[in-house]
Amino acid sequence: MGFAILNGKIIDRSEAKVDIEDRGYQFGDGVYEVIRVYNGKMFTAVEHLERFVKSSNSIGISLPYKTAELSGLLEKLIDKNNLQLGIIYMQLTRGVAPRNHAFPTERITPTLTAYTKEFARPDESMKTGVKTILTEDIRWLRCDIKSLNLLGNSLAKQKAAEAGCFEAIQHRDENVTEGSSSNIYIVKNGVVITHESNNLILKGITKDVILDLCLANNIPVEERTFTLEELASADEVFLSSTTSEVMPIVGIGDKKVTEGQPGPVTKKLQKLFQQEIEKQCNKLN
Ligand SMILES: Cc1ncc(COP(=O)(O)O)c(C=O)c1O
């Protein structure tokens, strides 16, 4: 089972237990991050830790560790668990207090937990592409916070799973927002188009890497809202996330995208993304 972090200490994972009145458990009152590990090294660790702090500050929880300290602790956890290829899941809640919707008036210590998991790269799906469904975005208006409240996302993903699909593409009325656990992109006439990073989507770390790669490689980008109609008439569609990297979308509902094959811009971005991983985490097998 390996080791986990509980409140700054690395302990046996079977002993990492949280109180039933932890506000994360009762209210989803907390935030989380998922960090990719390749060759035993964290990819875009600084960016993930910065977003972790930003998310927690935006709901009034302050991380009781310096990010450098936390980063060092996560490195130790990777070593102790001998993790080569996988993820770190990390979450911070407001802490333990008698159940009451309002925050406790006395100071409580936030609960920090983290563990690792082996997780292969989705090589086969990245080659063939994945199918998706469309679903109404029923979530709250602070999707920019990586909060533990994932019920809307979870219901959307379940719909996709029941349809035998990889992801649910969410939309608010006519506008596409993001996937249940990914950002969504269309390509039209060589231009990569993706929702602007505002309160309606999570500002993906993978999205930021992809947009930087586009900029550095003269691939035009528009960060703006796009419609269901634009999605339906796109030349290519893909999604991105920490675990899915650059993932081609080859089906939306009953409709095929790019004749059921990953498109050229998507494939180029996959190649550039792989180079970026290797730059940060050494050559991949
Ligand atoms: C709702 C949502 N949007 C976007 C993303 C992609 O973010 P990242 O690239 O940082 O993994 C995720 C990742 O889990 C997510 O849950």
The ligand as an ORCA input file, in Angstrom:
! r2SCAN-3c Opt
* xyz 0 1
  C     -12.768     20.325    -14.718
  C     -11.362     20.208    -15.196
  N     -10.943     20.984    -16.218
  C      -9.684     20.893    -16.693
  C      -8.779     19.982    -16.164
  C      -7.388     19.914    -16.727
  O      -6.480     20.480    -15.830
  P      -4.955     20.031    -15.781
  O      -4.421     20.169    -17.159
  O      -4.325     20.963    -14.824
  O      -4.954     18.599    -15.320
  C      -9.165     19.163    -15.094
  C      -8.212     18.219    -14.513
  O      -8.515     17.404    -13.710
  C     -10.485     19.290    -14.591
  O     -10.897     18.540    -13.562
*
